[in-house]
Amino acid sequence: MSIFPRISLKPEVTDYLKNIFLNKEVLASVGHQEAECRFHKLLTCLSHPPSYTCVRASTHLAPLEEIRHKLGEELRKQMYSSSAEEVSAQILPHPHIPDVLLLPVDGPRPVKQLSSEMVVGAQCGSAVLRGAHVFAPGILASPKYMKAGDVVSVFSDLEGKCTRGATGFQGKKVFVGNGVAQMDRSAIFGTNKPAKGIGVQMVEPLYQSPSFDNVLPSLVFLQNLPSVIVGHVLQPQPGERILDMCAAPGGKTCHIAALMGDQGEVVALDKIRNKIDKIRQNAKMMHLHSIKAYCFDGTKAVSSDVAQDTEGPPFPPESFDRVLLDAPCSGLGQRPNMACSWGLKEICSYQPLQRKLFHTAVQLLKRGGVLVYSTCTVTLAENEEQVAWALQTFPCLTLQPQEPHIGAEGMLGAGLSPEQLRLLQRFSPELSWDQTETAAPLPCRADRDTIGFFIAKFLKN
């Protein structure tokens, strides 16, 4: 039994999600008992990490098998008791995605809690559950006399109520494993300048998976499986001009450029300057030269008053062969997500922004071009309802088949036809999530045990 069985949500958000997963079309299709079971499975699986780590390999730089071998050698250094062959055997290629490697995650493990406790923020706690060490900025509270070398139990603050610099915390928290402090308490909290670097090295994490900090940075990129599939669904071709409207941190941008063989132009937009810097860093690290990143609001990226040969935003209509709109969203499909402190107003605030971006995307897309819309959330309003709205608002758009299509079809409740739902791709871990499945071969469960995600592909006629 896991220590954190279900994601912690505000009651109004729980009710909102329940109404989605138990809407009348779903109830008519699968029955009340099955719909209720799926909903509770969703809340449970969201609080746990997937049973594997997904790595996108830079196959534009080296063959997959060569990258797999090098990764095995690097990870062996983290696991001194294992041979390179043992580690390499644990790294499996995805059977259908040619640039994906999968690594099993061991957990939840029977780790004993200690009396010496450290508290970290929820984002830091989630990263620890996926193999990261604790970096100093994520630490909120520690024992009063903690010194480097002390062994501590690490807890994640579920409600964001722990005061930074505290010596203890009695609020709602969850255990994520044990580690060895790499800094004294005074180095973490004792100066006005925030501490940097690893604050706690995890030695007994609740979920055991490799740390990828500085591991083959040009050859492997940590990316959730559905996020990798988006690039393949877009099907970028060499020589095309492609727009990634909401690009940070640049994983999909770099993937698009790699799939094009770095031939053509990939324009990446984001509103936040330091995120644009991160995209450029990633592109440089992966030796990709076709990416041009701009700090710009995607909703304002089209203008009829600029020349056709303009390089930066805004762009004239019909400037791009393909557009990826990986839209800002409520993020309720992310895993692990042990707690969400947002209220219903915040959860429902994304639909208008997504529609503004959609308007711009359709204008910027050439006739005969492809638009892919994706989110990392599970709500109907941000996914299937947006597709129904788009088809009604833009008669020039038609839904297209997706390749590869390894997720489930779209969810009932938005008024789409069965044919239209089959063209959509919804990654729904609750449909098959079961802790007993961890005994199944990794490739058999990888396509099911994902984050919650949604993909729609359109053609502009």
Sequence and secondary structure as in RCSB ss.txt:
>XXXX:A:sequence
MSIFPRISLKPEVTDYLKNIFLNKEVLASVGHQEAECRFHKLLTCLSHPPSYTCVRASTHLAPLEEIRHKLGEEL
RKQMYSSSAEEVSAQILPHPHIPDVLLLPVDGPRPVKQLSSEMVVGAQCGSAVLRGAHVFAPGILASPKYMKAGD
VVSVFSDLEGKCTRGATGFQGKKVFVGNGVAQMDRSAIFGTNKPAKGIGVQMVEPLYQSPSFDNVLPSLVFLQNL
PSVIVGHVLQPQPGERILDMCAAPGGKTCHIAALMGDQGEVVALDKIRNKIDKIRQNAKMMHLHSIKAYCFDGTK
AVSSDVAQDTEGPPFPPESFDRVLLDAPCSGLGQRPNMACSWGLKEICSYQPLQRKLFHTAVQLLKRGGVLVYST
CTVTLAENEEQVAWALQTFPCLTLQPQEPHIGAEGMLGAGLSPEQLRLLQRFSPELSWDQTETAAPLPCRADRDT
IGFFIAKFLKN
>XXXX:A:secstr
  S  S B  HHHHHHHHHHHT HHHHHHH HHHHHHHHHHHHHHHTS  SEEEEEE TTTS HHHHHHHHHHHH
HTT TTS HHHHHHT EE SS TTEEEEE B S      SSEEEE HHHHHHHHTT  EEGGGEEE  TT  TT 
EEEEEEESSS   TTBS   SSEEEEEEEEESS HHHHHSSSS   SEEEEEEEESSB    TTSSTTTEEE  H
HHHHHHHHH   TT EEEESS TT HHHHHHHHHTTT SEEEEEES HHHHHHHHHHHHHTT  SEEEEE  GGG
 B TTS TT  SSSB SS EEEEEEE     TT SS  B    HHHHTSHHHHHHHHHHHHHHHEEEEEEEEEEE
S   STTTHHHHHHHHHH TTEEE   SS  SB   SSS   HHHHHHSEEE GGGT  GGGGGS HHHHHTTS 
  EEEEEEEE 
